[in-house]
Amino acid sequence: MVEDKDITKTGTTTVGIICKDGIVLAADKRVTSGYLVSFKEFDKIIIINKNIAVTVAGTVSDVQLLSKLIKAELNLKRIRTGKESKVKEAVNLLGMLVYNNIRKLSLIPGISHFVVGGKDDEGFHCYDLGADGSVIKQTKYVSSGSGSVMAYGVLETLYKEDMSIEDGVKLAVKAINAAVQRDIASGNGVSVITVTSEGAKKVLSKDIDMTLKL
């Protein structure tokens, strides 16, 4: 039985960092089913459109479905209006989907947690979308998942105002690595996506070799 206090815990580590020239999103690659590592190469950062990307945490089926829905909705708006959605519009829509998802009647709790990074004509933006559907704009950095405690320790210590995107990538990797070293539900690798003036793109995907060499 899952106790109420444990219902929103997610086994992962994701990070979002606001830099002077963009947003850095990072995540580990491990998927767990209780104490079983069920998959070692899961991509926990999804590019929604050319200017917006999200990190995912929670129940795999829920985050996959919600990611597909927000992708489809943003594509439909672009087709109908000929314009790309603002980041705030995308975030509010995704927040509504998350809100409805966790409150639906189901034997399996619909847990999903997103960190959104994006750009529009108003600049760069980073939002934390809680599993309850809450939407909070971030001004420095944010982390989610079971390894976030370790990640926050690194972010609190090493984050600097107006850091470059290159330094942001290095800091994000350090934060994920700290979680991988101590959180049993995080591991197997790190992925990093940046959102800059050139749009959203993957800049790093590195596996951690756990093979015992004799």
Buried (B, 14 or more C-beta within 10 A) or exposed (E): EEEEEEEBBBBBBBBBBBBEBBBBBBBBBBBBEEEEBEEBEBBBBBBBBBBBBBBBBBBBEBBEBBBEBBBEBBEEBEEEEEEBBBBBBBBBBBBEBBBEBBEEEEEEBBBBBBBBBBBBEEEBBBBBBBBEBEBEBBEBBBBBBBBBBBBBBBBEEBBEEEBEBEBBBBBBBBBBBBBBEEBEBBBBBBBBBBBBEEBBEBBBBEEBEEEEEE
